[in-house]
Amino acid sequence: MNRQQPPTSDAARWLIILAVIVVLVVAATIAAVVLNRRTDTPIASTTSSVVRERSVDVAPAPPSVPVIAVDADEIRNLTIPPPRSSRPLKIFDYRFFTVGYDEERRAGAWGRYELDGPITHPESQPKRPSFRTESRSSAKVSTKDFTNPGNLFERGHIVPSYAMWSRFGDEARVATFVMTNVFPQDEDLNGRIWEDIEDDIAGQSKGGMVSDEGYAGRLRHITVISGPVHGAASRKLPSGIPIPDAAFTIIYDFDETAGKVRARAYLVPNQAKLPSPSSRYASTIRDIELAPGLDFMPDGGPMAEALEVAAPVAAPW
């Protein structure tokens, strides 16, 4: 006799479905784990290899090697500071230029000025004014203090009058005729080599006609520092003012092609019968520093050091 099977309840049917789902989920998880193990191992190995290779390629420089990174715009706007002196100096600001004055020597130690762009006053300079005594100076040097037999030594400008006139006009030109802005220059130096260097810097014009824009016009913006170089046994004027052994000029410019600051320097003996041209007297900045006890760009870091020891520049810019 056949027995009749009892009907399956709804609860039992749902339990069977749930069990099947669980089995499928577990199987899928196991498959994913196996697959990841096969792919993760080589990826991790490759990544570790790349990291090791890169760490070798970009190993940092030893701490003893100075590293400097300067943006081009930052260099372009860089202000070349006045030099630092080993002797006490009094600083006179004449608006268009600055002079560091040695009260003990009663002579200017350096003059600093900046020139921008082309000549704006091509007409001839007005009548030359008289040199005036700087009332703020304790030395109170006058033109009489520069009197010397045969007038072989002149009141030579540190910051030239034409450079100021050609870019800023008569107020700036007249400001240069002050006794803090001069030192005793041999008349031959003042009238030839020193003047040639000044012309190279500021250019030349006469009667409204510009014959040369100079470095200031061709390079758009330059900074110039000039002054005397005193030796250990400098000669003296009858007034006791020392006669420098030489004169120096340093011209700083931002070279946009190379993206860096460059400089050219001159060191010229303060004597007569100097052979031309002025390029004969191209010098390193370091050689100039050693003589007058000045430190140019004292906080300039590696960039300043590179400029100081760079080879003399004889060829024109």
Helices and strands as residue ranges (DSSP letters): H 10-57, H 72-76, E 84-85, E 90-93, E 97-102, E 107-116, G 143-146, G 149-151, E 153-157, H 161-168, H 170-175, G 179-181, E 182-186, H 187-191, H 193-202, E 204-206, E 209-212, H 214-219, E 221-229, E 235-236, E 242-243, E 246-255, E 260-269, G 278-281, E 282-283, H 285-290, E 294-295, H 301-309
